[in-house]
């Protein structure tokens, strides 16, 4: 079967039975599913939202998820704690957590380098895989689910699910939150290592009954790269937003009298600066795909645009604020501190998802940066924040390459798009949106019908329809 893109084939939750006012949900008998997810509350961050929202709404769609996850470890940049997210997990859902020794998360530099050079899996990945196999097999015997659903990464979860399936005879479904070896943003030690990871990816996914990618482009790329996997039923099911997170009045951001530019989540300045400084090495070894530049997926070029704006109009220091909501690296912070635009920045650090959305909903302009791509090649990823940005209905300054992300924000009607790293384009967009804000015309007309297809209930209903195909 060829890859397909699931965008709006299934009736949306917003469609109602005549006269009932209630969403139309196709009836299906309750099916139990073993739901394997390393990233799950109380962990926070972008990687948690997809799993959390599926588990939140699957019971309404005829599925009973039995969750297998990891106990929270010490807080790290990519796995902050957000206890409030636990409240969204239905009380009926059973959650089993396995413990991973803290040392597997932070291996020694020598061990890490040796494993990467030899193309070996990390000790963390292997530990997670083995824990999942044992705990998952026990859960299958106890709970008797009809299928196994594993969300990746860690990508070793694919082999764990495959082994549980082999032991129990239950089919398994792979859900890739990132394109794995086909992710153009991912760094590798060399061309050989990238090729090795592609081989591992194909082998690990070979027994999956279905492979779900989170963008149409990544699904197309997977089918093209691994023709033998087409028989596994390759589909795309995007990330999204939860309408319940957008209920209630929009609260003003601190300093509401100022033009508020908001970025939520992570920047990637550190990897981008390293890539720029080691261009010859990266090119020689084939560490990156030629033409891909990571630095634009940060605030590096936004800072340049703001610096130019300040030169032209110093008074904006009293009118403009850039709110960075998320954990910043030392490189991220250093770029701001060295910039003449640093007085414009307000960096909050990590905030709960609810508080983050307060900033997103109250923004006058949302910043969505992505990496640069070579000519003729679409990006395979869409940052998770893009869907919540669209749901907010606020203007989006999207510095994005040819990609599903570009198509989505333009179709949403709120995107102001320029190429990654285009400083003059960013400066023009900033000045234009600022002028609209001063004139009281900041809110664009959103294409709500288009955006609604990304609502989490609608996406979970589509997921249930996909899982119904797995027997």
Secondary structure, DSSP 4 states (H G I P E B T S, - for coil): ---EE-SSSSPPTT-B-TTT-SB-------EEEEEE-SS-TTB-SHHHHHHHHHHHHHGGGTEEEEEEEE---S-BTTB-B-GGGGGGS-TT-EEEEE---GGGTS--HHHHHHHHHTTPPPHHHHHHHHHHHHHHHHHHHHH--SEEEEEESSTHHHHHHHHHHHHH--EEEEEESS-GGG-TT---SSHHHHHHHHHHHHHHHTT-SEEEESSHHHHHHHHHH-GGGGGG-EEE----B-GGGG-SPPPPPSSTTSEEEEEES---HHHHHHHHHTHHHHHHHT-S-TT-BSTTSSSHHHHHHHHHHHHH-GGGGGTEEEEEEBPPPHHHHHHHHTSTTGGGEEEEE---HHHHHHHHHH-SEEEEE--B--TT--BS---THHHHHHHHT--EEEE--SBHHHHHHHHHT-EEEE-TT-HHHHHHHHHHHHHHHHTT-------HHHHHTTBHHHHHHHHHHHHTT--
